[in-house]
Amino acid sequence: MPSLPDECLAIPKGSTILVTGVNGFIGSHVANELLQYGYHVRGTVRDVSKSAWTKHLFDKQYGENKFTLFPVVDLTLPDAFTEAVKGVFAVVHVASPLSWGSDAIDMVANAVAGAMNTLKAANAHPSVKRFVLTSSSVAASFPCPEQEGRVVMKDSWNDEAVKMSQDLSSPAQWYATYAASKTQAEKAVWEFYHKDQTCRPDLVVNTVLPSTNFGKSLDPVNQGHQSTSSFLLSLWNGTDLERLMSIPPQYFVDVQDTARLHVAATILPGVQDERIFAWAEPWNFNALLAILRHQNPGKTFIDDFQSAQDMSDVAKPRARSVQLLTVLGKSGFTSLADSIRGNTEDLV
């Protein structure tokens, strides 16, 4: 990790940065990367007692008083983050509703409310200089398996998902609903930033659009395999195959690279008003199984069941992400094989 001089940073080292959903797969890694760079982190969670493992983990690694937990029980309440943002210099909003089986209208509305409540709270406090939203690759486009890939650009939006979620005669599946929630939440953030006259002119907003996240859990015992890292746990155990078969091939990114791109969006002066695409390389379940078999020759895995591949063209936005990773000391994205090794190292 390079030592970036203070004059090269938009947020001075030692400042406190708020990270919402800090107990999650991405949120915990964002906090970890910021702590490594010398920042203090205030992390919001719904239940402080259930997330105490994060406090123990970061206190042990970085010393006491560098990381604190802050309860935000319901991020959809208008004043949910009023107290949490006091005294912080940047806000990274990672938390988002993900419940399987959620009603489409509720899921989209809750995602928008959470994003806007966090942004407006940040905007109301002059100490906050940066706001970063964790969006998703599906806010730009659905995957394009085995067909001429659509070109994904910085201004691409998944209007298809929004339309599907609004068609009450044909309820959207969870995946489309999730995509719509991410699309609508990110659009609402940019609408406020670019057009609302109450938005402070000195506030910088960036968004990060990660694809499928694989990689290691910071605390496999207490955190487990959260979110999309559970795909590899299911392949390892040969369980939950019906769910896996419903997931289309798409791009992946290692969760540490996702976290580093959040850091870039938060602290680098030259990163302003940007959508940062965290898309490393395509994957499908056959590719994951091939890597798992190669890395674990003594273990038997289920048969292949998915050969299609996402054909989306993401070359231009991906190049910007590689550039930002280079500034932060990496030559590029972590490979799929290395990410899978990290994801499963606690299972071997």
KEFI-79738 format. One record per residue (C-alpha): chain; x negated, y, z. Coordinates in Angstrom, 3 decimals. Layout:
% residues N
REC   kette       east      north         up
REC       A          X          Y          Z
...
% end
This chain:
% residues 348
REC   kette       east      north         up
REC       A      0.000      0.000      0.000
REC       A     -1.566      3.327     -1.050
REC       A     -2.054      6.120      1.448
REC       A     -0.041      8.972     -0.031
REC       A     -1.172     12.390      1.298
REC       A      1.499     14.478      2.986
REC       A      1.370     17.121      0.262
REC       A      2.468     14.432     -2.234
REC       A      5.615     13.623     -0.268
REC       A      9.062     15.183     -0.343
REC       A      9.670     14.034      3.245
REC       A      6.822     14.470      5.799
REC       A      5.541     11.318      7.464
REC       A      6.830     10.932     10.984
REC       A     10.261     12.229      9.950
REC       A     13.366     10.203     10.765
REC       A     15.255      8.608      7.870
REC       A     18.732      7.139      8.235
REC       A     19.346      3.734      6.626
REC       A     22.902      2.413      6.646
REC       A     23.548     -1.320      6.780
REC       A     20.041     -1.847      8.141
REC       A     20.763     -5.422      9.227
REC       A     21.451     -6.511      5.655
REC       A     19.091     -8.137      3.178
REC       A     18.264     -4.942      1.282
REC       A     18.723     -2.533      4.189
REC       A     16.265     -4.345      6.436
REC       A     13.605     -4.302      3.719
REC       A     14.188     -0.598      3.026
REC       A     13.665      0.116      6.711
REC       A     10.548     -2.064      6.775
REC       A      8.973     -0.272      3.812
REC       A      9.713      3.171      5.266
REC       A      8.198      2.154      8.601
REC       A      5.076      0.953      6.779
REC       A      4.744      4.384      5.194
REC       A      4.800      6.058      8.598
REC       A      8.418      7.144      8.885
REC       A     10.809      6.667     11.766
REC       A     14.040      4.858     10.899
REC       A     17.495      5.181     12.408
REC       A     19.533      2.227     11.223
REC       A     23.307      2.020     11.308
REC       A     25.154     -1.234     11.969
REC       A     28.683     -2.120     12.968
REC       A     27.628     -4.032     16.084
REC       A     24.389     -3.072     17.829
REC       A     24.285     -6.191     20.012
REC       A     24.598     -8.552     17.037
REC       A     21.853     -6.662     15.189
REC       A     19.435     -6.408     18.110
REC       A     17.057     -8.702     16.243
REC       A     16.151     -5.809     13.934
REC       A     15.092     -3.690     16.908
REC       A     12.997     -6.518     18.359
REC       A     11.406     -7.241     14.981
REC       A     10.422     -3.655     14.182
REC       A      9.342     -2.808     17.743
REC       A      6.978     -5.780     17.688
REC       A      5.550     -4.830     14.305
REC       A      5.400     -1.034     14.519
REC       A      5.643     -0.191     18.215
REC       A      8.514      1.173     20.232
REC       A     10.325      4.424     19.404
REC       A      9.781      4.063     15.632
REC       A     13.088      2.320     14.974
REC       A     16.492      2.825     16.577
REC       A     19.923      1.321     16.030
REC       A     23.034      3.492     15.750
REC       A     26.598      2.111     15.773
REC       A     28.934      3.021     12.918
REC       A     31.916      0.727     13.328
REC       A     33.956      1.877     10.325
REC       A     32.154      3.672      7.504
REC       A     35.476      4.542      5.823
REC       A     36.391      7.063      8.547
REC       A     35.762     10.677      7.437
REC       A     33.556     11.466     10.450
REC       A     31.831      8.061     10.544
REC       A     28.330      9.489     10.006
REC       A     28.688     12.921     11.619
REC       A     26.543     11.978     14.610
REC       A     24.287      9.496     12.827
REC       A     22.823     12.094     10.435
REC       A     21.874     14.659     13.059
REC       A     18.147     15.366     12.973
REC       A     17.309     13.113     10.030
REC       A     15.435     14.263      6.911
REC       A     16.835     11.748      4.447
REC       A     19.756      9.333      4.197
REC       A     19.626      5.989      2.376
REC       A     23.126      4.544      2.062
REC       A     22.823      0.790      1.545
REC       A     25.963     -0.461      3.305
REC       A     28.903     -1.469      1.120
REC       A     31.966     -3.750      1.468
REC       A     31.229     -7.223      0.098
REC       A     33.933     -9.486      1.551
REC       A     34.940    -12.334     -0.731
REC       A     38.659    -12.250     -1.437
REC       A     39.024     -8.527     -0.710
REC       A     41.954     -6.769     -2.338
REC       A     40.684     -4.910     -5.404
REC       A     42.210     -1.578     -4.459
REC       A     40.929     -1.754     -0.882
REC       A     37.441     -2.838     -1.871
REC       A     37.000     -0.020     -4.380
REC       A     38.537      2.575     -2.068
REC       A     36.363      1.498      0.866
REC       A     33.173      1.618     -1.209
REC       A     33.977      5.111     -2.448
REC       A     34.957      6.306      1.036
REC       A     31.774      4.943      2.602
REC       A     29.543      6.537     -0.014
REC       A     31.297      9.889      0.099
REC       A     31.503     10.031      3.892
REC       A     27.766      9.428      4.094
REC       A     26.950     11.942      1.355
REC       A     29.165     14.657      2.812
REC       A     27.688     14.151      6.273
REC       A     24.193     14.472      4.770
REC       A     25.233     17.564      2.838
REC       A     26.560     19.184      6.020
REC       A     23.171     19.025      7.780
REC       A     20.412     21.266      6.333
REC       A     17.703     19.008      7.777
REC       A     18.690     16.301      5.252
REC       A     16.720     16.881      2.043
REC       A     17.412     13.591      0.228
REC       A     20.355     11.266     -0.261
REC       A     19.800      7.846     -1.874
REC       A     22.652      5.505     -2.760
REC       A     22.249      1.769     -3.271
REC       A     24.357      1.109     -6.345
REC       A     24.110     -2.078     -8.442
REC       A     23.184     -3.304    -11.892
REC       A     26.873     -4.055    -12.460
REC       A     27.660     -0.349    -12.050
REC       A     25.947      0.024    -15.438
REC       A     26.968     -3.161    -17.224
REC       A     28.169     -6.723    -16.853
REC       A     25.562     -9.345    -17.845
REC       A     25.573    -10.344    -21.534
REC       A     24.876    -14.096    -21.694
REC       A     24.114    -15.689    -25.049
REC       A     25.275    -12.823    -27.225
REC       A     23.705     -9.793    -28.792
REC       A     22.644     -7.854    -25.739
REC       A     24.030     -4.431    -25.135
REC       A     21.491     -1.662    -24.640
REC       A     21.562     -0.377    -21.065
REC       A     20.508      3.228    -20.611
REC       A     20.346      5.647    -17.694
REC       A     23.843      6.888    -18.537
REC       A     25.467      3.442    -18.961
REC       A     28.589      2.771    -16.895
REC       A     30.670     -0.359    -16.376
REC       A     34.030      1.111    -17.357
REC       A     35.160     -2.410    -18.265
REC       A     35.038     -3.443    -14.594
REC       A     36.960     -0.347    -13.527
REC       A     39.694     -1.116    -16.069
REC       A     39.912     -4.732    -14.910
REC       A     40.276     -3.703    -11.268
REC       A     43.080     -1.295    -12.146
REC       A     45.099     -3.841    -14.124
REC       A     47.554     -4.922    -11.431
REC       A     49.271     -7.387    -13.803
REC       A     46.071     -9.441    -13.893
REC       A     44.210     -9.206    -10.561
REC       A     40.472     -8.854    -11.058
REC       A     38.207    -11.606     -9.828
REC       A     35.902    -10.779     -6.958
REC       A     32.902    -10.178     -9.211
REC       A     34.768     -7.641    -11.347
REC       A     36.166     -5.983     -8.236
REC       A     32.698     -5.689     -6.743
REC       A     31.403     -4.205    -10.005
REC       A     34.252     -1.707    -10.040
REC       A     33.566     -0.720     -6.426
REC       A     29.918     -0.019     -7.195
REC       A     30.760      1.853    -10.392
REC       A     33.373      4.061     -8.762
REC       A     31.277      4.769     -5.666
REC       A     28.255      5.826     -7.705
REC       A     30.366      7.936    -10.063
REC       A     31.925      9.696     -7.065
REC       A     28.478     10.528     -5.675
REC       A     27.296     12.033     -8.979
REC       A     30.570     13.921     -9.433
REC       A     30.112     15.592     -6.033
REC       A     26.429     16.286     -6.594
REC       A     26.791     17.790    -10.052
REC       A     30.167     19.517     -9.844
REC       A     31.273     20.207     -6.261
REC       A     30.497     23.775     -5.306
REC       A     30.061     22.823     -1.659
REC       A     27.041     20.636     -2.460
REC       A     23.853     22.246     -1.165
REC       A     21.452     23.246     -3.970
REC       A     18.448     22.004     -1.973
REC       A     19.827     18.473     -1.524
REC       A     18.268     15.883     -3.868
REC       A     20.316     12.824     -4.835
REC       A     19.046      9.599     -6.417
REC       A     20.605      6.165     -6.885
REC       A     19.042      2.693     -7.151
REC       A     20.725     -0.038     -9.218
REC       A     19.359     -3.445     -8.155
REC       A     20.132     -6.623    -10.045
REC       A     20.314     -9.991     -8.217
REC       A     18.007     -9.815     -5.190
REC       A     15.836    -12.789     -4.280
REC       A     12.905    -12.866     -1.880
REC       A     12.018    -13.487      1.733
REC       A     14.137    -12.674      4.746
REC       A     12.319    -10.585      7.348
REC       A     13.636    -12.841     10.126
REC       A     14.901    -16.163      8.728
REC       A     15.988    -17.393     12.170
REC       A     18.200    -14.428     13.098
REC       A     18.929    -12.948      9.675
REC       A     19.244    -16.142      7.689
REC       A     19.600    -16.076      3.908
REC       A     21.902    -13.163      3.242
REC       A     23.637    -11.972      0.116
REC       A     22.208    -13.318     -3.154
REC       A     19.216    -14.918     -1.406
REC       A     21.773    -17.546     -0.352
REC       A     21.929    -18.780     -3.967
REC       A     18.547    -20.447     -3.483
REC       A     19.569    -21.865     -0.114
REC       A     22.574    -23.463     -1.810
REC       A     20.377    -24.927     -4.553
REC       A     17.962    -26.187     -1.897
REC       A     20.751    -27.961      0.004
REC       A     22.909    -28.869     -2.999
REC       A     25.921    -27.105     -1.502
REC       A     28.502    -24.491     -2.529
REC       A     28.111    -25.468     -6.169
REC       A     31.572    -24.268     -7.204
REC       A     30.616    -20.726     -6.211
REC       A     27.258    -20.953     -7.998
REC       A     28.891    -22.142    -11.216
REC       A     31.067    -19.025    -11.264
REC       A     28.027    -16.704    -11.257
REC       A     26.815    -15.604    -14.705
REC       A     23.117    -15.500    -15.675
REC       A     21.704    -12.026    -15.201
REC       A     18.589    -10.086    -14.211
REC       A     16.829    -10.428    -10.862
REC       A     14.588     -8.296     -8.690
REC       A     12.545     -9.194     -5.635
REC       A     14.051     -7.531     -2.575
REC       A     10.720     -5.927     -1.627
REC       A     10.577     -4.240     -5.036
REC       A     14.144     -3.034     -4.517
REC       A     13.073     -1.574     -1.180
REC       A      9.999      0.091     -2.713
REC       A     12.158      1.753     -5.356
REC       A     14.372      3.097     -2.579
REC       A     11.231      4.505     -0.977
REC       A     10.272      6.154     -4.276
REC       A     13.747      7.688     -4.508
REC       A     13.426      8.971     -0.946
REC       A      9.908     10.376     -0.647
REC       A      8.434     11.119     -4.096
REC       A      8.850     14.797     -5.115
REC       A      9.020     13.987     -8.833
REC       A     11.997     11.674     -8.425
REC       A     15.112     13.829     -8.515
REC       A     18.588     13.343     -9.961
REC       A     17.680      9.824    -11.181
REC       A     19.329      6.443    -11.578
REC       A     16.565      3.900    -10.896
REC       A     17.118      0.445    -12.424
REC       A     15.645     -2.403    -10.356
REC       A     15.766     -5.074    -13.089
REC       A     12.695     -7.339    -13.234
REC       A     13.485    -10.227    -15.586
REC       A     16.422    -12.475    -16.592
REC       A     17.292    -15.655    -14.711
REC       A     19.771    -18.504    -14.864
REC       A     20.279    -21.435    -12.529
REC       A     18.331    -23.856    -14.753
REC       A     15.320    -21.515    -14.496
REC       A     15.670    -21.361    -10.707
REC       A     15.875    -25.150    -10.486
REC       A     12.809    -25.589    -12.712
REC       A     10.764    -23.331    -10.447
REC       A     12.049    -25.037     -7.305
REC       A     11.106    -28.461     -8.687
REC       A      7.646    -27.237     -9.673
REC       A      6.999    -25.657     -6.287
REC       A      8.441    -28.603     -4.324
REC       A      7.483    -31.771     -6.231
REC       A      8.450    -34.062     -3.365
REC       A     12.044    -32.832     -3.172
REC       A     15.024    -33.808     -5.313
REC       A     17.330    -31.085     -6.580
REC       A     20.684    -31.146     -8.349
REC       A     20.863    -31.474    -12.140
REC       A     20.702    -28.433    -14.417
REC       A     24.050    -26.768    -15.086
REC       A     23.407    -23.357    -16.682
REC       A     21.299    -22.617    -19.749
REC       A     22.697    -19.283    -20.974
REC       A     20.614    -16.138    -20.502
REC       A     21.416    -12.460    -20.061
REC       A     20.516    -10.739    -23.323
REC       A     20.906     -7.149    -22.091
REC       A     18.276     -4.702    -23.338
REC       A     17.058     -2.724    -20.307
REC       A     13.602     -1.796    -21.602
REC       A     13.831      1.981    -21.228
REC       A     15.202      2.280    -17.674
REC       A     13.046     -0.656    -16.562
REC       A      9.907      1.157    -17.741
REC       A     10.625      4.032    -15.358
REC       A     10.918      1.601    -12.454
REC       A      7.575      0.024    -13.320
REC       A      6.063      3.513    -13.358
REC       A      7.419      4.233     -9.876
REC       A      6.195      0.900     -8.510
REC       A      2.745      1.753     -9.869
REC       A      2.751      5.072     -8.004
REC       A      3.459      3.080     -4.848
REC       A      0.548      0.729     -5.485
REC       A      2.073     -2.178     -7.454
REC       A      1.211     -3.019    -11.051
REC       A      4.792     -4.043    -11.793
REC       A      7.672     -6.193    -10.641
REC       A      7.184     -9.357     -8.570
REC       A      7.588    -12.482    -10.722
REC       A     10.596    -14.766    -10.409
REC       A      8.374    -17.640     -9.255
REC       A      6.755    -15.575     -6.492
REC       A     10.133    -14.255     -5.372
REC       A     11.569    -17.774     -5.161
REC       A      8.558    -18.910     -3.159
REC       A      9.166    -16.131     -0.664
REC       A     12.892    -16.882     -0.575
REC       A     12.324    -20.540      0.347
REC       A      9.111    -20.468      2.373
REC       A     11.013    -20.979      5.645
REC       A     12.751    -24.073      4.217
REC       A      9.639    -26.045      3.285
% end
